[in-house]
Amino acid sequence: MELPFGDRTVRVSLPDCDVTVADPPGGTPVDPRAAAADAVADPHGPRLARRVDPDDTVAVVVTDVTRATPDDALLDVLLPELEAAGVVREQVSVVVGLGLHRPMYDAEIEQALGDHADLADNHDPDATIEVGTVDAGSNGDGDGEGDGDETRVPIEIHEAVAAADRVVSTGMVEPHQYAGFSGGAKTVVVGAGGESQIGYTHGPALLSQSGVRLGRVEDNPFRAFLDDAGDVVGVDFALNVTHGPEGIYGASAGDPRAVVRDLAATARDALATSVDDGYDAVVAGVGAPKDANLYQATRAATYVILGAHNPLRDGGRVVIPAALPEGAGEGTGERRFYDWLSNAESPETLYERMHEGYDPGAQRAFVVARALRDHDVYVTNSDRPEVVEECLMHARESVADAVEPGSDVLVVPDALDTLLM
């Protein structure tokens, strides 16, 4: 079989194993630009052209290289909609929502945004302004007031976004370990946010709550906080898409909460599949852009182990073919991820230590440590096997080298776009 590997595929053969392939229903691909135009013409709530005035400045926050969002097509639709309301190009700024990931290179921005690359600047988490606070016990009712204690989390946002009269976000609604599904206000709150809210949302107190889980939007404290923080920032309009192995499945626009719920339903229908228990190994495909570094590629393991249904037997392993040209990763969060894992004695001690707190960006090490307490993770075919070994995981030259002969194996060709149920 062929599994995704960077921008190509890698051939995997396990003749001595009993192999089952997780095959979600999939969806019907659509043209991203046409779907986005239809969504903007019929949004959740008023059209964007009715939400802006001719003299408004508008900040559009787009996704970074870690998301396969067709941002060029989405901007092709958004800018004419703004122009129809009298908002010309010179009044629009584009902020690349990096969070704590590395800045995008000029060539990457040009490739991602096409004719709109000249409008874009990378987010700088140090160039942020506090625009309000949200209750750390936020229950997602939209008023920022929750049932927890009175701790208030400062919401810091990129200065260009804070200064804009209107804020628009693009995004990819795809399965997300913490938010249930990404997209909506998350592109702005995390992508263009400061360390205050990134630190809180990705800290052990929130990530340890039972409602914070892959594929869950309702009653998810992580998603509720993002939505309330989006209200504080003033995210006026979202244009998101969802995707799967075949391509883009649909687009939705308008009020951010409604957009996420709309596309999450589309994604579930296409990506959810039922699987049995008791597998010795799960081979999890990733591919570009998520296998550029270990930080992103480990999502395949945590999606399997910490998702709605873990199909592994006790002591079973996850095997991930991943290119890793960037090693552990080059951003602030990726470096913190590497530092925690590479300096740990064991997953158990690391998990206990990180329960006491950590800097924003290191949360992926916390979640990986949680998964590694019960299951080994093997990364194969990579350019940087030494980084894998330094981070409490195992490197092998091929998938066949990482799977014991006679194993009962589940293959998930697109692990980040499959919901195991």
C-alpha positions as CSV (number, residue, x, y, z in Angstrom):
1,M,0.0,0.0,0.0
2,E,1.0,3.6,-0.5
3,L,1.0,6.0,2.5
4,P,1.4,9.8,2.4
5,F,5.0,11.0,3.0
6,G,5.9,14.6,2.5
7,D,4.6,15.6,-0.9
8,R,4.8,12.1,-2.2
9,T,4.1,8.6,-0.9
10,V,6.0,5.7,0.7
11,R,5.3,2.1,-0.2
12,V,4.5,-0.1,2.8
13,S,4.4,-3.9,2.7
14,L,3.6,-6.1,5.7
15,P,3.1,-9.6,4.2
16,D,3.6,-11.4,7.6
17,C,0.9,-9.4,9.3
18,D,-2.9,-9.4,9.4
19,V,-3.7,-5.9,8.1
20,T,-6.9,-3.9,8.3
21,V,-7.3,-0.5,6.6
22,A,-9.4,2.2,8.3
23,D,-11.5,3.5,5.5
24,P,-13.7,6.5,6.4
25,P,-16.6,7.3,4.0
26,G,-14.9,10.3,2.5
27,G,-16.6,13.2,0.8
28,T,-17.2,14.8,-2.5
29,P,-14.5,17.3,-3.3
30,V,-15.6,20.8,-4.3
31,D,-13.8,23.7,-6.0
32,P,-12.5,25.8,-3.0
33,R,-13.0,29.2,-4.7
34,A,-16.5,28.4,-5.9
35,A,-17.5,26.9,-2.5
36,A,-16.1,30.0,-0.7
37,A,-18.0,32.3,-3.0
38,D,-21.3,30.5,-2.3
39,A,-20.6,30.5,1.4
40,V,-19.9,34.3,1.5
41,A,-23.0,34.9,-0.6
42,D,-25.2,32.9,1.9
43,P,-23.5,33.2,5.3
44,H,-24.5,32.5,8.9
45,G,-25.8,35.9,9.8
46,P,-25.4,39.1,7.7
47,R,-23.1,39.2,4.7
48,L,-19.6,40.6,5.2
49,A,-20.4,43.6,3.0
50,R,-23.2,44.5,5.5
51,R,-20.9,44.3,8.5
52,V,-18.4,46.9,7.4
53,D,-18.5,50.6,6.5
54,P,-16.5,52.2,3.7
55,D,-14.0,53.9,6.0
56,D,-13.3,50.7,8.1
57,T,-9.9,49.1,8.3
58,V,-10.0,45.4,8.1
59,A,-7.6,42.8,9.4
60,V,-7.8,39.3,7.9
61,V,-6.0,36.6,9.9
62,V,-5.0,33.6,7.7
63,T,-3.5,30.2,8.6
64,D,0.1,29.4,8.4
65,V,2.2,26.6,6.8
66,T,0.9,24.0,9.3
67,R,-2.6,24.2,7.8
68,A,-3.4,23.1,4.2
69,T,-6.0,26.0,3.8
70,P,-6.5,27.5,0.3
71,D,-6.0,31.0,1.7
72,D,-5.3,32.4,-1.7
73,A,-8.7,31.3,-2.9
74,L,-10.4,32.6,0.2
75,L,-8.8,36.0,-0.1
76,D,-9.9,36.0,-3.8
77,V,-13.5,35.9,-2.5
78,L,-13.2,38.1,0.6
79,L,-11.5,41.1,-1.0
80,P,-14.1,41.7,-3.7
81,E,-16.8,41.3,-1.0
82,L,-15.1,44.1,1.0
83,E,-14.6,46.2,-2.1
84,A,-18.3,45.9,-2.8
85,A,-18.9,47.6,0.5
86,G,-16.4,50.4,-0.3
87,V,-13.4,48.9,1.6
88,V,-10.6,49.1,-0.9
89,R,-7.4,47.0,-0.8
90,E,-5.3,49.6,0.9
91,Q,-7.6,49.4,3.9
92,V,-6.9,45.7,4.3
93,S,-4.1,44.0,6.2
94,V,-3.4,40.3,6.3
95,V,-1.8,38.7,9.4
96,V,-0.4,35.2,9.1
97,G,-1.6,33.3,12.2
98,L,1.5,31.6,13.5
99,G,0.7,31.3,17.2
100,L,4.2,30.2,18.4
101,H,5.1,28.4,15.2
102,R,8.0,29.7,13.1
103,P,7.6,32.6,10.8
104,M,6.7,31.8,7.2
105,Y,9.4,32.5,4.6
106,D,8.6,35.0,1.9
107,A,8.5,32.3,-0.7
108,E,6.0,30.3,1.4
109,I,3.8,33.4,1.9
110,E,3.8,34.0,-1.9
111,Q,2.9,30.4,-2.6
112,A,0.1,30.4,0.0
113,L,-1.4,33.8,-0.8
114,G,-0.6,34.3,-4.4
115,D,-1.5,37.9,-5.6
116,H,-2.3,38.9,-2.0
117,A,1.1,38.1,-0.5
118,D,2.0,41.8,-0.5
119,L,-0.7,42.5,2.1
120,A,0.7,39.9,4.6
121,D,2.9,40.1,7.7
122,N,3.9,37.3,10.0
123,H,2.4,37.4,13.4
124,D,4.8,38.3,16.2
125,P,3.6,37.2,19.7
126,D,5.8,39.9,21.2
127,A,3.9,42.6,19.2
128,T,0.6,42.2,20.9
129,I,-1.9,44.4,22.8
130,E,-4.3,43.4,25.5
131,V,-7.8,43.9,24.4
132,G,-9.8,42.5,27.3
133,T,-10.0,39.4,29.6
134,V,-12.0,36.2,29.7
135,D,-13.0,34.2,32.8
136,A,-10.8,31.1,33.1
137,G,-14.1,29.2,33.9
138,S,-15.7,30.4,30.7
139,N,-18.7,28.2,29.8
140,G,-19.0,29.3,26.2
141,D,-22.3,31.2,26.6
142,G,-20.7,34.2,24.8
143,D,-20.5,36.6,27.7
144,G,-17.1,35.5,29.0
145,E,-18.6,34.6,32.3
146,G,-18.2,31.0,33.6
147,D,-18.8,28.8,36.5
148,G,-15.2,28.6,37.6
149,D,-13.2,30.8,39.8
150,E,-12.7,34.5,39.2
151,T,-9.3,34.2,37.5
152,R,-9.3,36.4,34.4
153,V,-7.1,35.5,31.4
154,P,-5.7,38.5,29.5
155,I,-6.5,38.4,25.8
156,E,-3.5,39.8,23.9
157,I,-3.7,40.1,20.1
158,H,-1.5,41.3,17.3
159,E,-1.3,45.0,17.1
160,A,-2.6,45.2,13.6
161,V,-5.6,43.1,14.5
162,A,-6.3,45.1,17.6
163,A,-6.1,48.4,15.7
164,A,-8.5,47.2,12.9
165,D,-12.1,48.3,12.9
166,R,-13.2,44.8,11.7
167,V,-11.6,41.4,12.0
168,V,-12.1,38.5,9.6
169,S,-10.6,35.0,9.8
170,T,-10.0,32.2,7.5
171,G,-9.4,28.7,8.7
172,M,-9.5,24.9,8.3
173,V,-12.1,23.1,10.3
174,E,-10.4,19.8,10.9
175,P,-10.1,17.4,13.8
176,H,-8.1,19.0,16.6
177,Q,-6.8,17.4,19.8
178,Y,-8.0,20.1,22.1
179,A,-10.6,22.3,20.3
180,G,-12.5,19.2,18.9
181,F,-12.2,20.9,15.5
182,S,-10.0,23.8,14.6
183,G,-11.2,26.9,12.8
184,G,-13.6,29.7,13.8
185,A,-12.1,32.2,16.3
186,K,-9.1,29.9,16.9
187,T,-7.2,31.3,13.9
188,V,-7.3,34.8,15.5
189,V,-7.2,34.0,19.2
190,V,-4.3,31.5,19.0
191,G,-2.8,32.3,15.6
192,A,-2.6,36.1,16.2
193,G,-2.5,35.8,20.0
194,G,0.0,36.5,22.8
195,E,1.5,34.1,25.2
196,S,-1.2,34.8,27.8
197,Q,-4.1,33.0,26.2
198,I,-1.9,30.5,24.4
199,G,-0.4,29.6,27.7
200,Y,-3.8,29.2,29.4
201,T,-5.5,27.3,26.6
202,H,-2.5,24.9,26.2
203,G,-1.8,24.6,29.9
204,P,-2.3,21.4,32.0
205,A,-5.3,22.8,34.0
206,L,-7.4,23.1,30.8
207,L,-6.0,20.2,28.8
208,S,-6.6,17.8,31.6
209,Q,-10.4,18.5,31.6
210,S,-12.5,15.6,30.3
211,G,-14.4,17.7,27.8
212,V,-11.2,18.7,26.0
213,R,-11.0,16.0,23.3
214,L,-10.6,15.3,19.7
215,G,-13.8,15.7,17.6
216,R,-15.8,17.3,20.3
217,V,-17.2,20.8,20.0
218,E,-20.1,21.0,22.3
219,D,-19.3,21.1,26.1
220,N,-15.6,21.4,25.3
221,P,-14.0,24.0,27.7
222,F,-11.2,24.7,25.2
223,R,-13.5,25.5,22.4
224,A,-15.8,27.5,24.7
225,F,-12.8,29.7,25.8
226,L,-11.8,30.3,22.2
227,D,-15.3,31.4,21.3
228,D,-15.5,33.8,24.2
229,A,-12.1,35.2,23.5
230,G,-13.1,35.7,19.9
231,D,-16.0,37.8,21.1
232,V,-13.5,39.9,23.2
233,V,-11.2,40.4,20.2
234,G,-14.2,41.1,17.9
235,V,-13.9,38.4,15.3
236,D,-16.7,39.7,13.0
237,F,-16.7,37.1,10.2
238,A,-15.1,33.8,9.4
239,L,-14.6,32.0,6.1
240,N,-13.6,28.4,6.7
241,V,-13.3,25.2,4.7
242,T,-13.0,21.5,5.7
243,H,-11.1,18.8,3.9
244,G,-10.2,15.2,3.7
245,P,-8.1,12.9,1.6
246,E,-10.0,13.7,-1.6
247,G,-9.7,17.5,-1.2
248,I,-11.9,20.3,0.1
249,Y,-15.3,19.1,1.1
250,G,-17.1,22.4,1.7
251,A,-17.0,26.0,2.9
252,S,-18.9,28.0,5.4
253,A,-19.0,31.7,6.3
254,G,-20.4,34.1,8.8
255,D,-20.6,33.9,12.6
256,P,-17.6,31.9,13.8
257,R,-19.4,29.6,16.1
258,A,-22.0,28.6,13.5
259,V,-19.2,28.1,10.9
260,V,-17.3,25.7,13.1
261,R,-20.4,23.6,13.9
262,D,-21.5,23.6,10.3
263,L,-18.2,22.3,8.9
264,A,-17.6,20.0,11.9
265,A,-20.8,18.1,11.0
266,T,-19.6,17.9,7.4
267,A,-16.2,16.6,8.5
268,R,-17.7,14.0,10.9
269,D,-19.8,12.5,8.2
270,A,-16.8,12.2,5.9
271,L,-14.1,11.2,8.4
272,A,-15.6,9.0,11.1
273,T,-15.1,5.3,10.9
274,S,-15.8,2.4,13.4
275,V,-12.8,0.1,14.2
276,D,-12.3,-2.9,16.5
277,D,-10.1,-3.1,19.6
278,G,-6.9,-5.1,20.3
279,Y,-4.5,-4.1,17.5
280,D,-0.8,-4.7,18.1
281,A,0.1,-1.7,15.9
282,V,-1.5,1.2,14.2
283,V,0.3,2.6,11.2
284,A,-0.6,6.2,10.9
285,G,-0.1,8.2,7.7
286,V,0.6,12.0,7.9
287,G,2.2,13.6,4.9
288,A,2.8,17.3,4.1
289,P,2.6,19.7,5.7
290,K,2.2,18.0,9.0
291,D,5.2,15.7,8.7
292,A,7.6,18.6,8.2
293,N,8.6,18.2,11.9
294,L,8.2,16.0,14.9
295,Y,6.0,18.5,16.7
296,Q,3.3,18.2,14.1
297,A,3.8,14.6,13.1
298,T,3.2,13.3,16.7
299,R,-0.4,14.5,16.3
300,A,-0.9,11.2,14.4
301,A,0.0,9.2,17.6
302,T,-2.0,11.3,20.0
303,Y,-5.1,11.3,17.7
304,V,-5.0,7.5,17.8
305,I,-4.2,7.0,21.5
306,L,-6.1,9.9,23.0
307,G,-9.0,10.1,20.5
308,A,-12.6,9.0,20.9
309,H,-11.6,5.3,20.5
310,N,-8.1,3.9,21.1
311,P,-7.9,0.7,19.0
312,L,-4.6,-0.5,20.5
313,R,-4.2,-3.4,22.9
314,D,-2.2,-2.8,26.1
315,G,1.3,-2.2,25.1
316,G,0.5,-1.8,21.4
317,R,2.4,0.8,19.3
318,V,1.9,3.6,16.8
319,V,4.1,3.7,13.7
320,I,4.4,7.0,11.8
321,P,6.2,7.3,8.5
322,A,7.3,11.0,8.5
323,A,9.9,13.0,6.6
324,L,10.8,15.5,9.3
325,P,13.0,17.8,7.2
326,E,12.8,20.4,10.0
327,G,13.7,17.9,12.7
328,A,11.7,18.7,15.9
329,G,10.6,22.0,14.4
330,E,11.9,25.6,14.2
331,G,9.4,27.7,16.1
332,T,9.3,28.7,19.8
333,G,6.7,26.1,20.6
334,E,8.6,23.4,18.7
335,R,11.8,24.2,20.5
336,R,10.1,24.0,23.9
337,F,8.5,20.7,22.8
338,Y,12.0,19.3,22.0
339,D,13.6,20.6,25.2
340,W,11.1,19.0,27.4
341,L,11.1,15.6,25.7
342,S,14.8,15.4,25.0
343,N,15.7,16.2,28.7
344,A,13.2,13.7,30.2
345,E,14.0,10.4,31.8
346,S,10.7,8.7,31.0
347,P,7.2,9.6,29.9
348,E,5.9,9.0,33.4
349,T,8.3,11.5,35.1
350,L,7.8,14.0,32.3
351,Y,4.0,13.9,32.6
352,E,4.2,14.4,36.3
353,R,6.7,17.3,36.1
354,M,4.7,19.1,33.4
355,H,1.5,18.9,35.5
356,E,3.2,21.6,37.5
357,G,3.1,24.0,34.5
358,Y,5.1,24.8,31.4
359,D,5.6,27.6,28.9
360,P,3.2,28.0,25.9
361,G,4.1,25.8,23.0
362,A,5.3,22.9,25.2
363,Q,1.8,21.5,25.5
364,R,2.5,19.0,22.7
365,A,5.3,17.4,24.9
366,F,2.7,17.1,27.7
367,V,0.2,15.4,25.5
368,V,2.9,13.2,23.9
369,A,4.1,12.2,27.3
370,R,0.5,11.3,28.3
371,A,0.3,9.0,25.3
372,L,3.7,7.5,25.7
373,R,2.9,6.3,29.2
374,D,0.8,3.5,27.6
375,H,2.1,3.0,24.1
376,D,5.4,3.3,22.2
377,V,5.7,5.5,19.2
378,Y,7.9,4.6,16.2
379,V,8.8,7.2,13.5
380,T,10.1,5.7,10.3
381,N,11.7,6.8,7.0
382,S,12.7,10.2,8.5
383,D,15.6,12.5,7.7
384,R,16.2,13.1,11.4
385,P,16.2,9.7,13.3
386,E,18.4,11.1,16.0
387,V,15.8,13.7,17.0
388,V,13.2,11.0,17.2
389,E,15.4,8.9,19.6
390,E,16.2,12.0,21.7
391,C,12.5,12.6,22.3
392,L,11.5,9.3,24.0
393,M,10.4,7.7,20.7
394,H,11.9,5.1,18.4
395,A,13.3,5.6,14.9
396,R,13.4,2.9,12.3
397,E,14.3,2.9,8.6
398,S,11.0,1.6,7.4
399,V,7.5,0.7,8.6
400,A,8.3,-3.0,8.2
401,D,11.2,-2.5,10.6
402,A,8.9,-1.0,13.2
403,V,6.2,-3.7,13.1
404,E,6.7,-7.2,14.6
405,P,6.0,-10.1,12.3
406,G,2.6,-11.7,12.9
407,S,1.1,-8.5,14.3
408,D,-2.5,-7.5,14.0
409,V,-2.2,-4.1,12.3
410,L,-4.6,-1.3,11.7
411,V,-3.5,1.1,8.9
412,V,-4.9,4.6,9.0
413,P,-3.7,6.2,5.7
414,D,-4.7,9.7,6.7
415,A,-4.5,9.7,10.5
416,L,-5.2,13.4,11.0
417,D,-8.3,13.3,8.9
418,T,-9.8,10.1,10.3
419,L,-11.9,9.9,13.5
420,L,-11.7,6.4,14.9
421,M,-14.9,5.5,16.6
